[in-house]
Structures are given as structure tokens and as C-alpha cells.
């Protein structure tokens, strides 16, 4: 194409129209769609009116009908208002009407029955009942289902009244229970036939299911049946309910049947369980056992066709019923204390259902759950025996080294009736074997052993350990054999904790080892050689775990346990040497000294400190040792409290250990202050123990030297804290002088102490040193309070009683009025102290 012509033509060949023209096109298209939409809505309304029973006939729209629509009436179609309000009101009216008719019929039957003859009574009841039964059919034909349901309900009530009237007027001599059983059976059949004949009624079939719950139970009552007979009646009823629920069509029927089966079946199984447990012999236990086994079959058949969750429930009920039935017969051949073993073995036999491929898996899980529940119940029964074995020897703490008994029961005590405790180790070991087999099978299958499988492994280890602990006591083994077995168990569990990866089983092994150490150590307190041997062995065992384990947390826990056992060994050594408790405290301090040395050694061996924050990493071995050592130092201080000279010595030695800990840079701030405080406390205690009346003679030279050293420290390091430089020196003199001056009746010592405290306070304020200011000001305030206290007491005695609440109120008002100002003053004081060194 010629270039100028092409350029002139292409300027007007645009695919998008101008905005004004495009807007007009959109408006026309929307108007057309809106008109079509209204046309369709009108047609839909006419069709709905045709399908619904008409109140006034509606004519179709004329052929030329074209609705006029607004040009911009665009939006989602408007939904028709639901008719639930009108239908709900209709149901309420029909229900109230049916209820009133039923009440009138009951009143007529009970109170007006005797005013009519036999012919009139029969005619009235027959006519009313027949009319109520027949009326729903034509109503359903006219689509009046709610009205039909209301009349059907009245008809069902009338049939019950007919049965009552028949018994009262025609058959008054028949037994009430027998007639009620027969009537409920006839009504159940009649209502079922009525509901099946009029299939669109929802009420008769569930009512038939409810009526079917009574015939057999009433018959058993009428026949004066035993408890087992009642159980069989209930169980047969439950089986019928299960059949109806499994093959019933409507939801209401299935819900009524399942509810009835749950109630009647539960009561039947409860009757069977109670009678089985109370049976005195095998013959008496056969009947309840058969009932329980039949209940297991019913529950199994119910779970076979039920949804998944209900199938699991059915499996649990079936398994538990089978165990109760079989175990109830077998346990009659053994003593009552061994019945728990019988039930446990029956529960263990349930695990064989896992190999049955024909059984649905949800049912299998339910049966296995029943087996686990039986095992758990058996373990709970024998747990008091385990607790008695582990913690019964705690009474030896107040009677240490009273002598080793011949049998280990002498050390455990008589908190349990030991002749009846024979099943305890059997139950524990069998339960451990079952759980261990399941855990091992999971490992052979190659599946992950987490969750419930990990719990099975932990349970197997814990129950096996508990069974091994209980066994020597149940057989009343010798004292030495029981103690050696306890040590071997602790050693084995410690080895498991060291060798396994840090999983749940490893932690269970470590926990059992710690509890086992307590359970072995307590009986060892009965004899002096056993105490040294057992706790010494425990020290070595836990120290080995702390050295060999690769898990930091396991090493820390084992180190703490080793230190605690070492404290017992140190105390036992002092007692063996005949030392008093304050003197033995010095021997106990050997253990904290060792922990401090180990902490320094570990710090030197570590090339660098971990850069992660303390809360984000496991507790280090060094810190665990130091915490355990600090606890040992507290024990030593507690032992030395009765003897002041030894207390001063122990405090001084603790100060030395704290100073040694302060050699580590990361421990220096806390350990340094602690060391200074311990040295000062040791000085005070020593002065008090020596009966020194003028402590300044001994403390003032120390304070001068200490403050001089602090002055030199501050000259070399101006950033050093005044608490480190001057705090110990000032406290050595000021605090003992304050304690001495407080009960002094004379004026000279308090005056001199106040002057000295004032000078120290002024120096601290002048040099902006926190320690002199705080210590001097505190001592000055307490000294002034001591001096003014008598005069203040005289003034308070002279004031009337109402003055105290008045003064308190004024003080509170003043504080409240100047609350913000006081807060600002307190912040300024805190900031000023914070800026001091």
C-alpha cells in the first residue's frame, strides 16, 4: 500500500471505540440482561406457585408480557424469602394440638372411664383410636405431612391408653408386669407394621424401637428372674437393637436403635461383671461368664458394620467383655490376690487378634486397646507395692545404722501385706514383656518408633525395672542380695542411658536409674558398711555416666547425682570417725572443693566459651557441678550451725571456695561478691563466738587495710565498682558495730558509730561512690532509729488512740496527692545511684 494512504487509513482503524460510545454500549447490554433476568425470575415464581398447594390459582403471564426494568438494576438475584417461619409455626400449632388431644384422652381414660358402660367405653376408644390411626393416610395423600405426624402421635398414645383400658376393664385379674410385657411387645409390633404401612410417617418406627426395649425386661421381672436373667433379657434386647440399627433405613430409627443398644447392653454387661466378680466358685461364674461372652459377640457384631469410630468402641467393649467373662471363670481356681494375674493373661491373649486379617482394622484397634487397658489396670493394682518398696525405707533416715536386718523386708517396713503381694512382680514383668514385644515388633517391621510406640518402649523398660525391684522384697531375699541387686539394676540402666541415642527410652532409663539409686540407698542406711559401699558405688557409677555420655543433659544430671551421693559418703565418713555434726561439716566441704577444682579444670580444657546464650543451650557440666557443690556447701553450713567456731570456719572455707571460683572470668562477678560476703560473715561469727565486746578492736585494722587495698585498686582501675573496692572493708566494721550498739544502753558507742557512718556517707556522696553512700546511710539511719525509738514510743503513748488512723490517713492523702512527684523523685534517686561506681 502507498505509504501516505496507509498512514492516513491506520489512524482511524482502532479496535476499541471511544469512551462515550463504549459506555453507551455497556448500558444497553446491561439493560437487556436485566430485563432477561426479571423475565426468568417471574417464570420461576409461577413454577413454584404451581408446584406448591395453591391457595388461589395463579394464571400464567400473558403472552405479550415484557417487564420494564431500570437500566442500571444490576446485581445478584434476590433470593425468595424462606418459608421456614410459616412451616415452623405450623409445626408448633400441630404439636400443641396433638399434646392437648393426648392429655384429654389420658384424662378421659383415667377419670371418666367409670361413668360409661362397657359398650360406650369400647365404642368411644375404638372409634377414636381407629379414626386417629386412619386419618394420617389421606392427609399424606394431600401432602399434609405435619398434620399427619401430629395425628399419628395421638394415635400411638391412644393405643397405649387402649392397652391400659383393656387391663383395667377386661383383664383386671392378670398380673400387671406380665400384661405390661405382652402389651409392650404387641405395641412394638403394631407400631412397626403401622410405620412400614405408612412409609412417609417418621414417628411410628422409632416409637416401635423404644417400645421394644421393655418386653423382655418386664418378662424377666414378672418371672422373678435372677440378676443373670435380667442381664440376658437386656442383652437380647441390645442384640435386637444392633440388628435394627445395622439394617434399618431411616436415620431416626438407627439413632433410636443405637441408643437403646448402648443403654441395654451397658447395663447387661455391668450386671455380668458384678455377678462374675462376686461368684464364689467356677459353677457360679459360668453363667455371668457366658453372659459377658455373649455381650462380646454382640459388641463385635455391632462394631463390624459400624463406622470407624464406633467400630473401635465396639472392639474395646468386645475385648473387655471377653476378658471379664473368661477371667471371671478362671480366677475362681486361684487365690483372690492372684486374680489380677489371670485377668492380665486373658488380656494378653487378646493381642492375637492382630494376626486375624478377616477382622476389620478399626475393630482390631479397639480389641488391642482393650488389651492395653486391662494391662494398665493390672499395673495400677500393684503400684502400691512398688511405692512401698521404693519409699518404705525412708523411715531409716531417722534411725541410721540401726543394724542390717536378716531379710530385706525388715528394711522396707510393714506398710504392705506381703503374703498378698506375690502377684506384683509377675504382673510387672508380664506387662513389661508384652510392651517390649510390641516395641521390638515395630522395630523389626521398620516403622518409626515414635508416639505410642515410644511409650510402649518406655513402659517396657520402666515396668521391667519395677518388677526386678519388687521381686527381692516379695521373696524376702537377704539384705545383702537385695542391695547388690539394686546396684546392678542402677548400673544396667545407666549403661542403657549412656549407649542409646537421646530418645524417650534413654531418658526413661536415666530416670529409673535415679529413682533406683534412691530406692537402693535408703535401705543401705540400715548398716554402716552398706552405707559406705552403696553410696561409694553410686558415686562411681554416676561419675562414669557423666564422663562417658555424649549428651550434655545426661552428663549434667549424672554429675549432680554423683555429687549428691558423694555428700552422703563424706557425711558417713565423719560419722564413722566419731565426729560431731559441726566437725563433720568440714569433711563435707571436701565435696564442694572437688567440684570447684573440676570446674576450673573443665574451664581450662574448653578452648572457647559457647557463643550461644545460656538459655538456648543445655546446662553445661561445669555449671551442674558448681550448683551441686553449692548445695553441698549449704549442707555443711547447716551442719555447723550448732557450734559457732566451726560455723565461722566453715563460712571462711566457703569463702575460699567462692574466691577460687571467681578465678574464672565468667564466674567472677557473682562469685567475687559471694566470697566477700562469706569472709565478712565468718569474721562476725568468729568475733561473736569469742565473746568479743568491742569488735572494733579486731575489725577496724582489717577495714583500714581492706579500704587501702580498694583505694589502690580504684587508682589502677577507675571503672572498678566501689562495692568491690570498699564494700567488704566498710562492712567488716560498720555492721558488727551496729549489731553491738543496738542492745547497748549507753550513749557513747551509738554516738561514735553515728559519727563514723555520717563521715562515710558524706565521703561517698562527695566522691560519688555507691558503696560508702549506701552502707553509711543505712547504718546512720538504723543508729538514729535506735536512739530515737524510746522517745518516739513515749510520744506514741501520749497520743490518743484516734490519732494513729488520722495520721495514717493524712500520710496516705499526702502520698496520693504528690504520687507523681514522689515517683519522679524516686527515679532521680535511682538514676543518681546508678551513675555512681
MOQUIMO-V311931 format. One line per field, one symbol per residue. ss: DSSP state (H for helix, E for strand, - for the rest). phi: phi as a letter, one per 40 degrees, with the letter a starting at -180 (. if undefined). A space follows every 50 residues. Layout:
BEGIN
ss->???
phi->???
END
This chain:
BEGIN
ss->--HHHHHHHH--------HHHHHHHHHHHHHHHHHHHHHHHHHHHHHHHH H--------------------------------HHHHHHHHHHHHHHHHH HHHHHHHHHHH-HHH--HHHHHHHHHHHHHHHHHHHHHHHH---HHHHHH HHHHHHHHHHHHHHHHHHHH-----HHHHHHHHHHHHHHHHHHHHHH--- --HHHHHHHHH---HHHHHHHH----HHHHHHHHHHHHHHHHHHHHH--- HHHHHHHHHHHHHHHHHHHHHHHHHHHH---HHHHHHHHHHHHHHHHHHH HHHHH--HHHHHHHHHHHHHHHHHHHHHHHHHH--HHHHHHHHHHHHHHH HHHHH-----HHHHHHHHHHHHHHHHHHHHHHHHHHHHHHHHHHHHHH-- ------E-HHHH-----HHH--HHHHHHHHHHHHHHHHHHHHHHH----- -HHHHHHHHHHHHHHHHHHHHHHH---EHHHHHHHHHHHHHHHHHHHHH- ---HHHHHHHHHHHHHHHHHHHHH---HHHHHHHHHHHHHHHHHHHHH-- -HHHHHHHHHHHHHHHHHHHHHHHHH----HHHHHHHHHHHHHHHHHHHH HHHHH--------HHH----HHHHHHHHHHHHHHHHHHHH---HHHHHHH HHHHHHHHHHH---HHHHHHHHHHHHHHHHHHHHHHHHH------HHHHH HHHHHHHHHHHHHHHH-----HHHHHHHHHHHHHHHHHHHHH-----HHH HHHHHHHHHHHHHHHHH--HHHHHHHHHHHHHHHHHHHHHHHHHHHHH-- -HHHHHHHHHHHHHHHH-HHHHHHHHHHHHHHHHH--
phi->.ccccccccccbcbcbccdccccccccccccccccccccccccccccccc ccdccbcbcccccccbccbccbcbiccccccccccccccccccccccccc ccccccccccbbcccbccccccccccccccccccdcccccccgbcccccc ccccccccccccccccccbcbccccccccccccccccccccccccccbcc cccccccccccccbdccccccccfcccccdccccccccccccccccbccc ccccccccccccccccccccccccccccccacccccddcccccccccccc ccccbccdcccccccccccccccccccccccccbcdcccccccccccccc cccccccccdcccccccccccccccccccccccdccccccbcccccccbc fchcccbccccchbcbcccccdcdcccccccccccccccccccccgcccb gcccccccccccccccccccdccccfccdccccccccccccccccccccc ccbcccccccccccccccccccccccbcccccccccccdccccccccccc cccccccccccccccccccccccccccgcccccccccccccdcccccccc cccccccacccccccbbcccccccccccccccccccccccdcbcdccccc ccccccccccccccdcbcdcccccccccccccccccccccgccbcccccc ccccccccccccccccbccccccccbdccccdcccdccccccccccbccc cccccccccccccccccfbcccccccccccccccccccdccccccccccc cccccccccccccccccbccccccccccccccccccb
END
